[in-house]
């Protein structure tokens, strides 16, 4: 029988990414996926590490995405994350040379915590210096070319589904779906509608930045941080400034606004950030990279923690691949909705 597996955000070296797959016995002798494996990559294939590994990370992100999409779409599904789509949004105006100069300027401002108003006047497509200095620091024009080609070939997807589970990069709420008039009835129809929206926007796109409004709002000097279904994160509303929950599109969302008709699996957010945004709903202790986590909802009561709880509304797959102890990065078995058992 085919094995259906989801891997959280592969923001790590190409070698680490392959080692995770090999550790779960998903690779054949030829270095490609075993023929019985269908893999869903949960988005965010670019940008990792400290400044000293920036050159390597720039290469690795493109290598990982190219390796994934060298497999046919029947075997690999690639979800679109904010670090992917920013290549054709926030970073769409940049050449390699222009980005290198902007990145150096942003680093100096970010490190010194200096006034960035003049910087933003010169770089209006980004929300702040931190965006170029840290968040999207590993850009190349060839990455943009690859992302563009994959969008036009319909290899990037906004959503996927498996046995009633919706897979999206950062989650969709009832409010997000209402923006497009999508009824939150079942995972398959929601995934189909989201992908039809993406394909229509890509078909209409000629040059400049791709427009995915109102679902996704890129960051800019005029509008501030990006918002929407590839940016937002679940939170306890009592912990956040109200402006972060303005929308949709939002920067943060109340998980009780997730559709009740189907569960979702997402990437985008690691354990430590979940605990920081949902402290009342989380177990005590620091964040841990590697394991899968889940969130359950019972009326107004919310519970977040490690493991894949039966009846969970959200499954979290981003285990911080770069930071997880070797051999302890968990993948989601989509058939059982439990961590994929490693074959010994």
HELIX and SHEET records of a PDB file:
HELIX    1   1 UNK A   14  UNK A   23  1                                  10    
HELIX    2   2 UNK A   51  UNK A   53  5                                   3    
HELIX    3   3 UNK A   54  UNK A   69  1                                  16    
HELIX    4   4 UNK A   82  UNK A   85  1                                   4    
HELIX    5   5 UNK A   86  UNK A   88  5                                   3    
HELIX    6   6 UNK A   96  UNK A  112  1                                  17    
HELIX    7   7 UNK A  117  UNK A  122  1                                   6    
HELIX    8   8 UNK A  129  UNK A  130  1                                   2    
HELIX    9   9 UNK A  131  UNK A  135  3                                   5    
HELIX   10  10 UNK A  141  UNK A  152  1                                  12    
HELIX   11  11 UNK A  174  UNK A  179  1                                   6    
HELIX   12  12 UNK A  187  UNK A  204  1                                  18    
HELIX   13  13 UNK A  237  UNK A  239  5                                   3    
HELIX   14  14 UNK A  242  UNK A  245  5                                   4    
HELIX   15  15 UNK A  255  UNK A  257  5                                   3    
HELIX   16  16 UNK A  271  UNK A  277  1                                   7    
HELIX   17  17 UNK A  279  UNK A  281  5                                   3    
SHEET    1   A 6 UNK A 156  UNK A 157  0                                        
SHEET    2   A 6 UNK A  76  UNK A  79  1                                        
SHEET    3   A 6 UNK A  37  UNK A  41  1                                        
SHEET    4   A 6 UNK A   3  UNK A   7  1                                        
SHEET    5   A 6 UNK A 332  UNK A 333 -1                                        
SHEET    6   A 6 UNK A 338  UNK A 339 -1                                        
SHEET    1   B 6 UNK A 159  UNK A 162  0                                        
SHEET    2   B 6 UNK A 165  UNK A 168 -1                                        
SHEET    3   B 6 UNK A 264  UNK A 266  1                                        
SHEET    4   B 6 UNK A 314  UNK A 316  1                                        
SHEET    5   B 6 UNK A 293  UNK A 298 -1                                        
SHEET    6   B 6 UNK A 301  UNK A 306 -1                                        
SHEET    1   C 2 UNK A 216  UNK A 217  0                                        
SHEET    2   C 2 UNK A 227  UNK A 228 -1                                        
SHEET    1   D 2 UNK A 233  UNK A 235  0                                        
SHEET    2   D 2 UNK A 252  UNK A 254  1                                        
END                                                                             
